[in-house]
Amino acid sequence: MSNSCFGPSFVDLKIILNTTMDNISLMTAFFHLSFMMGSLFGFLYKYIDRQIILITLLLIKAGATFLIPYSQQLWHLYLFIGLYGLGSGAWNSGNRVWVLEMFPKPTQSGAVLHLSGFMYGMGTILGPMIERPYLTGNQELEHKINYVQVLNNFNNTATALTAQLHQQQDITDVMTIRRYKLQKPFFIFGVIHLIDIP
């Protein structure tokens, strides 16, 4: 469910971290790279109890989901999305292995795997719907920047200086409000990950 919530939150994360969309969109590369690394944990299931590995990585995944909106710098976001991807990859491979062990007949395991894929599809639809009320987008910041640009057009340097101070305060307020709003859906998604623990 939360895999589909990252894309809609790109604009808000960009503004919260005061960076470019190019830098924010790199989080998908970090996610997929760490997802591949997490899926390699399947090799450890022969040597270490699978449940211990999955519980540990799902706890890390849930914690990373909680912490994404609290990122103060870009590398924090990359770290949290990397930990999230690690847990996702381990859960994906562990889930498949478990289903194939519990239902050795292809007709049984196929149906359960299709159900798992269907539930994933439902989650990709419901995730953005849960997150939508908490997203702000570009409208608020564009209004404040336009306000400052109008004030900067005046030749009075004192007015321009005052406008810059107001702009900095307005942008800080916008970042704080957006961070607070994003904490709610990411908390919901983190709790859902805790429910996944076997």
DRENNUMAR-93759 format. One record per residue: residue number from 0; y, z, x of N, C-alpha, C, CB in turn. Coordinates in steps of 0.001 Angstrom, whole numbers, always signed. Glycine has a CB too. Layout:
BEGIN
{NUM; {Y; Z; X}; {Y; Z; X}; {Y; Z; X}; {Y; Z; X}}
...
//
This chain:
BEGIN
{0; {-1192; +0; +826}; {+0; +0; +0}; {+1257; +0; +871}; {-2; +1211; -941}}
{1; {+1236; +817; +1915}; {+2451; +890; +2718}; {+2589; -280; +3682}; {+2477; +2182; +3487}}
{2; {+1515; -1063; +3904}; {+1656; -2255; +4742}; {+2704; -3195; +4180}; {+320; -2983; +4871}}
{3; {+2803; -3252; +2862}; {+3744; -4175; +2233}; {+5139; -3578; +2059}; {+3213; -4605; +892}}
{4; {+5330; -2336; +2438}; {+6651; -1717; +2237}; {+7573; -1909; +3431}; {+6496; -235; +1958}}
{5; {+7048; -2350; +4568}; {+7900; -2470; +5744}; {+8886; -3620; +5626}; {+7054; -2651; +6977}}
{6; {+8422; -4766; +5149}; {+9294; -5932; +5016}; {+10527; -5682; +4164}; {+8525; -7068; +4436}}
{7; {+10371; -5141; +2958}; {+11555; -4886; +2138}; {+12529; -3871; +2750}; {+11124; -4403; +787}}
{8; {+12036; -3015; +3629}; {+12926; -2001; +4207}; {+13593; -2454; +5506}; {+12152; -731; +4462}}
{9; {+13378; -3698; +5921}; {+13962; -4187; +7179}; {+15486; -4054; +7207}; {+13575; -5645; +7399}}
{10; {+16154; -4435; +6136}; {+17623; -4403; +6130}; {+18121; -2971; +6276}; {+18182; -5033; +4831}}
{11; {+17526; -2055; +5533}; {+17952; -664; +5628}; {+17649; -81; +7006}; {+17275; +170; +4547}}
{12; {+16489; -412; +7566}; {+16160; +70; +8909}; {+17107; -518; +9945}; {+14710; -280; +9266}}
{13; {+17482; -1777; +9749}; {+18436; -2417; +10672}; {+19760; -1657; +10680}; {+18673; -3898; +10275}}
{14; {+20223; -1281; +9513}; {+21512; -578; +9420}; {+21384; +859; +9898}; {+22040; -605; +7978}}
{15; {+20280; +1510; +9579}; {+20076; +2895; +10026}; {+20065; +2972; +11544}; {+18761; +3462; +9459}}
{16; {+19397; +2010; +12189}; {+19273; +2039; +13641}; {+20377; +1269; +14350}; {+17941; +1485; +14045}}
{17; {+21291; +670; +13574}; {+22428; -40; +14139}; {+21965; -1089; +15160}; {+23402; +953; +14795}}
{18; {+21096; -1968; +14712}; {+20550; -2992; +15592}; {+20512; -4323; +14845}; {+19133; -2597; +16095}}
{19; {+19878; -5316; +15439}; {+19812; -6643; +14822}; {+18499; -6810; +14068}; {+19961; -7750; +15888}}
{20; {+18466; -7800; +13206}; {+17243; -8088; +12462}; {+16145; -8581; +13395}; {+17511; -9127; +11368}}
{21; {+16512; -9241; +14495}; {+15509; -9682; +15473}; {+14755; -8490; +16038}; {+16172; -10478; +16614}}
{22; {+15473; -7430; +16377}; {+14829; -6235; +16924}; {+13959; -5537; +15880}; {+15882; -5265; +17456}}
{23; {+14434; -5483; +14651}; {+13654; -4839; +13588}; {+12389; -5636; +13298}; {+14498; -4694; +12303}}
{24; {+12498; -6966; +13305}; {+11327; -7776; +12967}; {+10241; -7707; +14043}; {+11743; -9222; +12753}}
{25; {+10574; -7220; +15237}; {+9557; -7034; +16275}; {+8553; -5947; +15889}; {+10222; -6679; +17608}}
{26; {+8909; -5112; +14920}; {+7978; -4053; +14535}; {+6689; -4640; +13961}; {+8632; -3112; +13512}}
{27; {+6743; -5841; +13393}; {+5503; -6457; +12894}; {+4581; -6820; +14056}; {+5819; -7718; +12051}}
{28; {+5159; -7247; +15179}; {+4336; -7538; +16356}; {+3689; -6265; +16881}; {+5181; -8200; +17461}}
{29; {+4457; -5172; +16941}; {+3898; -3895; +17375}; {+2804; -3428; +16418}; {+5002; -2833; +17476}}
{30; {+3024; -3629; +15113}; {+2019; -3225; +14131}; {+718; -3989; +14341}; {+2540; -3450; +12707}}
{31; {+798; -5318; +14451}; {-422; -6121; +14551}; {-1139; -5915; +15884}; {-92; -7596; +14369}}
{32; {-392; -5724; +16950}; {-1011; -5437; +18238}; {-1765; -4112; +18188}; {+49; -5404; +19349}}
{33; {-1140; -3087; +17638}; {-1801; -1781; +17554}; {-2920; -1805; +16511}; {-777; -678; +17210}}
{34; {-2813; -2640; +15484}; {-3893; -2794; +14505}; {-5145; -3326; +15202}; {-3464; -3746; +13349}}
{35; {-4958; -4323; +16074}; {-6105; -4861; +16823}; {-6700; -3786; +17716}; {-5686; -6085; +17671}}
{36; {-5850; -3006; +18367}; {-6354; -1930; +19221}; {-7099; -883; +18387}; {-5194; -1269; +19998}}
{37; {-6585; -565; +17209}; {-7246; +400; +16339}; {-8593; -89; +15852}; {-6371; +717; +15162}}
{38; {-8706; -1387; +15611}; {-9996; -1906; +15149}; {-11052; -1828; +16241}; {-9848; -3347; +14675}}
{39; {-10628; -1755; +17492}; {-11586; -1618; +18595}; {-12201; -225; +18651}; {-10907; -1930; +19920}}
{40; {-11644; +726; +17893}; {-12251; +2048; +17832}; {-13642; +1987; +17222}; {-11370; +2998; +17035}}
{41; {-13959; +877; +16565}; {-15292; +706; +16002}; {-16392; +798; +17048}; {-15380; -613; +15297}}
{42; {-16076; +446; +18295}; {-17069; +562; +19365}; {-17401; +2023; +19675}; {-16563; -135; +20627}}
{43; {-16468; +2924; +19400}; {-16694; +4337; +19696}; {-17577; +5031; +18669}; {-15379; +5053; +19785}}
{44; {-17816; +4378; +17531}; {-18581; +5027; +16468}; {-20014; +5336; +16891}; {-18592; +4153; +15232}}
{45; {-20523; +4617; +17896}; {-21872; +4892; +18398}; {-21921; +6174; +19212}; {-22367; +3730; +19242}}
{46; {-20771; +6544; +19810}; {-20766; +7666; +20748}; {-20078; +8920; +20191}; {-20087; +7248; +22028}}
{47; {-19105; +8716; +19317}; {-18350; +9832; +18743}; {-18479; +9735; +17228}; {-16834; +9809; +19196}}
{48; {-18553; +10875; +16579}; {-18681; +10889; +15122}; {-17537; +10105; +14479}; {-18701; +12341; +14593}}
{49; {-17919; +9137; +13657}; {-16949; +8251; +13021}; {-15952; +9032; +12166}; {-17668; +7212; +12166}}
{50; {-16447; +10057; +11478}; {-15561; +10816; +10596}; {-14454; +11510; +11378}; {-16359; +11844; +9803}}
{51; {-14768; +12038; +12533}; {-13766; +12711; +13364}; {-12701; +11708; +13809}; {-14432; +13379; +14598}}
{52; {-13141; +10533; +14249}; {-12194; +9502; +14689}; {-11294; +9086; +13523}; {-12950; +8267; +15258}}
{53; {-11904; +8812; +12375}; {-11119; +8339; +11226}; {-10170; +9414; +10709}; {-12048; +7888; +10099}}
{54; {-10611; +10641; +10635}; {-9724; +11716; +10166}; {-8545; +11868; +11108}; {-10489; +13053; +10050}}
{55; {-8811; +11870; +12415}; {-7732; +12009; +13393}; {-6742; +10858; +13282}; {-8303; +12077; +14812}}
{56; {-7252; +9634; +13229}; {-6351; +8481; +13189}; {-5636; +8357; +11844}; {-7126; +7205; +13479}}
{57; {-6271; +8771; +10755}; {-5571; +8747; +9461}; {-4486; +9812; +9402}; {-6564; +8952; +8309}}
{58; {-4712; +10944; +10034}; {-3647; +11958; +10120}; {-2473; +11429; +10948}; {-4193; +13275; +10743}}
{59; {-2793; +10746; +12041}; {-1735; +10137; +12863}; {-1006; +9069; +12054}; {-2326; +9521; +14168}}
{60; {-1752; +8265; +11301}; {-1155; +7212; +10474}; {-239; +7801; +9410}; {-2248; +6367; +9813}}
{61; {-685; +8856; +8745}; {+145; +9502; +7724}; {+1392; +10112; +8355}; {-657; +10585; +6978}}
{62; {+1235; +10770; +9510}; {+2394; +11355; +10195}; {+3391; +10289; +10628}; {+1940; +12158; +11411}}
{63; {+2885; +9175; +11144}; {+3776; +8084; +11548}; {+4512; +7503; +10344}; {+2983; +6980; +12262}}
{64; {+3824; +7417; +9208}; {+4469; +6911; +7990}; {+5596; +7836; +7559}; {+3442; +6761; +6850}}
{65; {+5352; +9145; +7609}; {+6403; +10116; +7279}; {+7611; +9953; +8195}; {+5861; +11550; +7379}}
{66; {+7357; +9691; +9479}; {+8414; +9732; +10487}; {+9226; +8448; +10628}; {+7818; +10060; +11794}}
{67; {+8766; +7340; +10089}; {+9476; +6067; +10256}; {+10941; +6154; +9833}; {+8782; +4979; +9455}}
{68; {+11283; +6719; +8672}; {+12708; +6766; +8319}; {+13521; +7743; +9167}; {+12853; +7136; +6871}}
{69; {+12858; +8617; +9897}; {+13560; +9570; +10764}; {+13851; +8998; +12147}; {+12744; +10839; +10904}}
{70; {+13469; +7757; +12391}; {+13693; +7131; +13699}; {+15181; +7155; +14032}; {+13154; +5672; +13717}}
{71; {+15499; +7661; +15205}; {+16886; +7707; +15668}; {+17221; +6550; +16592}; {+17155; +9015; +16375}}
{72; {+16196; +6019; +17234}; {+16383; +4891; +18150}; {+15300; +3862; +17865}; {+16339; +5354; +19648}}
{73; {+15498; +2671; +18373}; {+14580; +1576; +18098}; {+13183; +1851; +18654}; {+15124; +282; +18680}}
{74; {+13099; +2456; +19825}; {+11784; +2718; +20402}; {+11018; +3745; +19573}; {+11923; +3203; +21847}}
{75; {+11718; +4641; +18874}; {+11035; +5567; +17965}; {+10330; +4779; +16862}; {+12043; +6585; +17350}}
{76; {+11038; +3801; +16304}; {+10461; +2977; +15245}; {+9238; +2227; +15757}; {+11504; +1988; +14701}}
{77; {+9340; +1648; +16953}; {+8207; +926; +17524}; {+7021; +1869; +17762}; {+8618; +244; +18841}}
{78; {+7302; +3070; +18234}; {+6234; +4050; +18466}; {+5541; +4412; +17158}; {+6797; +5319; +19135}}
{79; {+6323; +4718; +16130}; {+5736; +5125; +14851}; {+4959; +3981; +14196}; {+6830; +5619; +13905}}
{80; {+5482; +2775; +14280}; {+4761; +1648; +13671}; {+3507; +1338; +14485}; {+5673; +388; +13578}}
{81; {+3556; +1579; +15791}; {+2362; +1407; +16618}; {+1275; +2409; +16255}; {+2718; +1543; +18089}}
{82; {+1659; +3658; +16060}; {+689; +4677; +15645}; {+138; +4366; +14261}; {+1334; +6072; +15656}}
{83; {+1002; +3884; +13388}; {+575; +3488; +12048}; {-456; +2360; +12132}; {+1789; +3047; +11199}}
{84; {-192; +1364; +12960}; {-1109; +240; +13118}; {-2442; +660; +13726}; {-473; -827; +13977}}
{85; {-2395; +1605; +14664}; {-3619; +2120; +15264}; {-4513; +2749; +14198}; {-3292; +3145; +16362}}
{86; {-3930; +3567; +13353}; {-4691; +4184; +12263}; {-5181; +3162; +11253}; {-3846; +5224; +11561}}
{87; {-4355; +2159; +10958}; {-4752; +1124; +10002}; {-5933; +316; +10510}; {-3584; +198; +9709}}
{88; {-5897; -55; +11780}; {-6998; -830; +12353}; {-8293; -45; +12381}; {-6648; -1280; +13750}}
{89; {-8194; +1240; +12740}; {-9396; +2077; +12771}; {-9957; +2255; +11368}; {-9089; +3450; +13399}}
{90; {-9074; +2469; +10384}; {-9538; +2633; +9006}; {-10174; +1343; +8492}; {-8372; +3052; +8091}}
{91; {-9595; +207; +8808}; {-10107; -1073; +8342}; {-11523; -1307; +8875}; {-9171; -2216; +8775}}
{92; {-11703; -1133; +10180}; {-13035; -1363; +10747}; {-14012; -282; +10299}; {-12966; -1409; +12282}}
{93; {-13566; +959; +10243}; {-14447; +2046; +9817}; {-14892; +1887; +8376}; {-13754; +3379; +9989}}
{94; {-13994; +1454; +7529}; {-14312; +1232; +6125}; {-15384; +160; +5984}; {-13054; +836; +5344}}
{95; {-15245; -929; +6721}; {-16215; -2029; +6629}; {-17594; -1580; +7137}; {-15720; -3258; +7439}}
{96; {-17603; -871; +8253}; {-18874; -409; +8808}; {-19565; +542; +7838}; {-18653; +282; +10167}}
{97; {-18806; +1445; +7260}; {-19368; +2402; +6320}; {-19966; +1702; +5098}; {-18299; +3396; +5885}}
{98; {-19241; +757; +4552}; {-19735; +43; +3372}; {-21024; -694; +3702}; {-18675; -946; +2847}}
{99; {-21074; -1338; +4862}; {-22278; -2074; +5237}; {-23461; -1145; +5497}; {-22009; -2920; +6468}}
{100; {-23203; +75; +5963}; {-24286; +1038; +6166}; {-24764; +1623; +4836}; {-23827; +2165; +7102}}
{101; {-23843; +1880; +3917}; {-24222; +2483; +2641}; {-24915; +1481; +1714}; {-22993; +3057; +1951}}
{102; {-24513; +223; +1792}; {-25069; -819; +925}; {-25623; -1938; +1803}; {-23986; -1372; -68}}
{103; {-26851; -1780; +2298}; {-27378; -2774; +3250}; {-27659; -4142; +2630}; {-28643; -2252; +3868}}
{104; {-27879; -4183; +1314}; {-28141; -5483; +685}; {-26828; -6252; +555}; {-28816; -5306; -714}}
{105; {-26810; -7520; +935}; {-25568; -8301; +880}; {-24941; -8365; -510}; {-25831; -9695; +1360}}
{106; {-25768; -8360; -1552}; {-25192; -8429; -2897}; {-24420; -7155; -3240}; {-26296; -8666; -3936}}
{107; {-24908; -6016; -2743}; {-24218; -4757; -3012}; {-22966; -4623; -2143}; {-25161; -3570; -2770}}
{108; {-23128; -4852; -847}; {-21985; -4671; +56}; {-20892; -5689; -218}; {-22434; -4774; +1511}}
{109; {-21293; -6887; -621}; {-20294; -7915; -931}; {-19398; -7500; -2082}; {-20975; -9231; -1262}}
{110; {-20001; -6922; -3111}; {-19211; -6486; -4268}; {-18248; -5362; -3892}; {-20136; -6024; -5402}}
{111; {-18718; -4428; -3087}; {-17853; -3310; -2686}; {-16731; -3803; -1771}; {-18679; -2208; -1974}}
{112; {-17048; -4721; -874}; {-16010; -5273; +4}; {-14994; -6081; -793}; {-16638; -6152; +1095}}
{113; {-15444; -6790; -1815}; {-14499; -7514; -2683}; {-13609; -6536; -3440}; {-15257; -8421; -3682}}
{114; {-14191; -5428; -3897}; {-13402; -4403; -4578}; {-12356; -3816; -3631}; {-14318; -3288; -5122}}
{115; {-12749; -3603; -2380}; {-11809; -3093; -1382}; {-10659; -4079; -1164}; {-12534; -2818; -51}}
{116; {-10987; -5361; -1076}; {-9941; -6381; -934}; {-9038; -6464; -2152}; {-10567; -7733; -682}}
{117; {-9633; -6306; -3334}; {-8841; -6310; -4564}; {-7871; -5132; -4589}; {-9760; -6266; -5795}}
{118; {-8353; -3956; -4194}; {-7492; -2769; -4181}; {-6367; -2934; -3141}; {-8331; -1494; -3874}}
{119; {-6676; -3565; -2020}; {-5632; -3839; -1026}; {-4568; -4755; -1640}; {-6243; -4489; +259}}
{120; {-5014; -5782; -2365}; {-4068; -6687; -3023}; {-3210; -5963; -4044}; {-4812; -7826; -3697}}
{121; {-3800; -5055; -4801}; {-3029; -4263; -5773}; {-1991; -3403; -5043}; {-3977; -3363; -6626}}
{122; {-2385; -2858; -3896}; {-1458; -2045; -3119}; {-281; -2838; -2590}; {-2177; -1401; -1977}}
{123; {-532; -4099; -2209}; {+576; -4915; -1711}; {+1551; -5272; -2820}; {+47; -6184; -1061}}
{124; {+1100; -5226; -4059}; {+2000; -5457; -5187}; {+2740; -4175; -5559}; {+1218; -5991; -6398}}
{125; {+2010; -3067; -5599}; {+2602; -1804; -6039}; {+3517; -1171; -4992}; {+1511; -834; -6399}}
{126; {+3233; -1389; -3697}; {+4036; -779; -2633}; {+5518; -1100; -2734}; {+3529; -1224; -1297}}
{127; {+5890; -2383; -2771}; {+7311; -2709; -2903}; {+7920; -2257; -4234}; {+7501; -4193; -2749}}
{128; {+7080; -2182; -5274}; {+7601; -1711; -6561}; {+7951; -219; -6497}; {+6572; -1969; -7684}}
{129; {+7174; +537; -5759}; {+7483; +1965; -5573}; {+8736; +2115; -4722}; {+6289; +2713; -4913}}
{130; {+8859; +1271; -3707}; {+9964; +1393; -2751}; {+11288; +845; -3277}; {+9607; +683; -1475}}
{131; {+11258; -85; -4193}; {+12457; -794; -4652}; {+13614; +111; -5066}; {+12100; -1667; -5800}}
{132; {+13407; +1169; -5848}; {+14560; +1995; -6257}; {+15262; +2695; -5094}; {+14108; +3035; -7250}}
{133; {+14612; +2764; -3950}; {+15178; +3498; -2815}; {+15827; +2588; -1782}; {+14106; +4318; -2151}}
{134; {+15791; +1277; -1998}; {+16387; +334; -1052}; {+17829; +48; -1439}; {+15575; -975; -998}}
{135; {+18664; -146; -427}; {+20076; -420; -669}; {+20410; -1875; -395}; {+20947; +483; +190}}
{136; {+19886; -2435; +683}; {+20191; -3820; +1035}; {+21525; -3924; +1757}; {+20203; -4696; -213}}
{137; {+22198; -5080; +1638}; {+23435; -5339; +2367}; {+24707; -4984; +1613}; {+23487; -6763; +2739}}
{138; {+24670; -4857; +307}; {+25896; -4812; -486}; {+26855; -3691; -89}; {+25546; -4666; -1927}}
{139; {+26383; -2511; +161}; {+27275; -1386; +432}; {+28028; -1574; +1752}; {+26478; -78; +464}}
{140; {+27316; -1969; +2787}; {+27932; -2115; +4101}; {+28898; -3291; +4129}; {+26860; -2293; +5172}}
{141; {+28550; -4398; +3472}; {+29448; -5550; +3444}; {+30778; -5187; +2802}; {+28803; -6716; +2694}}
{142; {+30757; -4390; +1741}; {+31988; -3963; +1071}; {+32858; -3154; +2024}; {+31663; -3134; -188}}
{143; {+32252; -2250; +2775}; {+33025; -1407; +3685}; {+33590; -2218; +4846}; {+32158; -266; +4218}}
{144; {+32819; -3179; +5353}; {+33316; -4006; +6456}; {+34465; -4887; +5978}; {+32180; -4876; +7041}}
{145; {+34371; -5457; +4777}; {+35463; -6256; +4234}; {+36725; -5415; +4073}; {+35060; -6869; +2891}}
{146; {+36588; -4184; +3637}; {+37718; -3275; +3492}; {+38405; -3052; +4833}; {+37260; -1938; +2900}}
{147; {+37614; -2858; +5867}; {+38176; -2627; +7198}; {+38817; -3897; +7736}; {+37091; -2130; +8164}}
{148; {+38240; -5060; +7474}; {+38816; -6305; +7958}; {+40177; -6562; +7319}; {+37872; -7471; +7677}}
{149; {+40332; -6224; +6060}; {+41629; -6386; +5393}; {+42659; -5477; +6052}; {+41519; -6073; +3874}}
{150; {+42269; -4241; +6316}; {+43209; -3317; +6963}; {+43539; -3754; +8385}; {+42634; -1902; +6978}}
{151; {+42591; -4339; +9081}; {+42834; -4788; +10450}; {+43774; -5984; +10510}; {+41525; -5139; +11118}}
{152; {+43922; -6700; +9415}; {+44822; -7855; +9398}; {+46291; -7446; +9484}; {+44592; -8673; +8138}}
{153; {+46590; -6214; +9170}; {+47959; -5742; +9314}; {+48311; -5647; +10790}; {+48149; -4377; +8619}}
{154; {+49577; -5907; +11109}; {+50008; -5870; +12504}; {+50250; -4456; +12993}; {+51261; -6686; +12682}}
{155; {+50306; -3514; +12102}; {+50560; -2130; +12484}; {+49330; -1566; +13198}; {+50920; -1269; +11239}}
{156; {+49478; -1229; +14463}; {+48345; -739; +15244}; {+47864; +619; +14753}; {+48720; -653; +16713}}
{157; {+48755; +1439; +14236}; {+48341; +2742; +13720}; {+47416; +2557; +12517}; {+49574; +3594; +13331}}
{158; {+47741; +1598; +11679}; {+46891; +1326; +10517}; {+45533; +798; +10971}; {+47571; +314; +9564}}
{159; {+45538; -76; +11981}; {+44291; -624; +12488}; {+43430; +473; +13104}; {+44569; -1722; +13516}}
{160; {+44053; +1396; +13844}; {+43317; +2503; +14454}; {+42714; +3406; +13379}; {+44239; +3321; +15381}}
{161; {+43494; +3701; +12356}; {+43000; +4515; +11241}; {+41831; +3808; +10552}; {+44139; +4798; +10222}}
{162; {+41931; +2503; +10399}; {+40865; +1739; +9753}; {+39589; +1792; +10580}; {+41298; +282; +9540}}
{163; {+39721; +1723; +11908}; {+38539; +1806; +12763}; {+37868; +3169; +12637}; {+38916; +1537; +14222}}
{164; {+38674; +4217; +12579}; {+38110; +5558; +12404}; {+37394; +5678; +11063}; {+39213; +6622; +12509}}
{165; {+38008; +5120; +10021}; {+37369; +5141; +8705}; {+36086; +4318; +8713}; {+38330; +4610; +7632}}
{166; {+36103; +3174; +9427}; {+34921; +2333; +9494}; {+33768; +3096; +10141}; {+35219; +1043; +10271}}
{167; {+34052; +3776; +11257}; {+32998; +4525; +11920}; {+32435; +5610; +11005}; {+33522; +5143; +13212}}
{168; {+33308; +6319; +10297}; {+32858; +7362; +9388}; {+32077; +6771; +8213}; {+34051; +8169; +8877}}
{169; {+32565; +5652; +7668}; {+31879; +5007; +6549}; {+30488; +4524; +6950}; {+32707; +3834; +6026}}
{170; {+30383; +3919; +8138}; {+29090; +3424; +8593}; {+28139; +4583; +8848}; {+29251; +2576; +9861}}
{171; {+28628; +5677; +9419}; {+27797; +6864; +9621}; {+27309; +7406; +8285}; {+28576; +7950; +10384}}
{172; {+28191; +7452; +7289}; {+27793; +7911; +5953}; {+26751; +6993; +5343}; {+29008; +7998; +5034}}
{173; {+26946; +5696; +5482}; {+25994; +4724; +4944}; {+24629; +4907; +5608}; {+26511; +3277; +5155}}
{174; {+24617; +5086; +6931}; {+23357; +5271; +7651}; {+22642; +6533; +7179}; {+23609; +5340; +9163}}
{175; {+23380; +7604; +6990}; {+22787; +8862; +6540}; {+22211; +8727; +5131}; {+23830; +9985; +6578}}
{176; {+22942; +8088; +4248}; {+22479; +7909; +2865}; {+21228; +7030; +2834}; {+23598; +7282; +1989}}
{177; {+21248; +5952; +3603}; {+20090; +5056; +3625}; {+18862; +5763; +4194}; {+20402; +3798; +4447}}
{178; {+19057; +6529; +5257}; {+17940; +7263; +5856}; {+17344; +8223; +4835}; {+18400; +8035; +7119}}
{179; {+18209; +8939; +4119}; {+17754; +9894; +3106}; {+16991; +9178; +1984}; {+18956; +10671; +2523}}
{180; {+17497; +8028; +1554}; {+16831; +7293; +477}; {+15466; +6756; +909}; {+17713; +6141; +8}}
{181; {+15340; +6322; +2169}; {+14064; +5781; +2642}; {+13016; +6870; +2873}; {+14277; +5002; +3925}}
{182; {+13447; +8103; +3036}; {+12493; +9177; +3279}; {+11558; +9372; +2091}; {+13228; +10475; +3582}}
{183; {+12043; +9163; +888}; {+11228; +9402; -309}; {+10037; +8454; -417}; {+12085; +9271; -1547}}
{184; {+10238; +7116; -355}; {+9051; +6256; -482}; {+8091; +6394; +693}; {+9475; +4809; -612}}
{185; {+8608; +6606; +1890}; {+7714; +6758; +3030}; {+6936; +8078; +2938}; {+8512; +6697; +4346}}
{186; {+7534; +9093; +2327}; {+6803; +10332; +2068}; {+5670; +10067; +1074}; {+7759; +11430; +1527}}
{187; {+5961; +9310; +27}; {+4934; +8969; -970}; {+3779; +8219; -303}; {+5544; +8111; -2117}}
{188; {+4102; +7242; +541}; {+3063; +6469; +1205}; {+2271; +7334; +2185}; {+3677; +5275; +1932}}
{189; {+2933; +8266; +2854}; {+2230; +9174; +3757}; {+1242; +10059; +3014}; {+3224; +10036; +4512}}
{190; {+1634; +10535; +1841}; {+724; +11351; +1028}; {-471; +10520; +573}; {+1463; +11938; -197}}
{191; {-239; +9276; +228}; {-1343; +8398; -167}; {-2321; +8219; +993}; {-806; +7024; -633}}
{192; {-1804; +8133; +2213}; {-2702; +8026; +3386}; {-3515; +9296; +3568}; {-1893; +7739; +4669}}
{193; {-2938; +10433; +3244}; {-3695; +11684; +3350}; {-4832; +11725; +2325}; {-2759; +12895; +3153}}
{194; {-4641; +11071; +1197}; {-5697; +11005; +181}; {-6867; +10151; +692}; {-5138; +10423; -1153}}
{195; {-6601; +9204; +1586}; {-7643; +8325; +2129}; {-8647; +9053; +3004}; {-7013; +7219; +2920}}
{196; {-8290; +10240; +3482}; {-9146; +10920; +4473}; {-10517; +11175; +3860}; {-8501; +12266; +4952}}
{197; {-11568; +10717; +4566}; {-12927; +10840; +4019}; {-13427; +12278; +3995}; {-13884; +9993; +4824}}
//
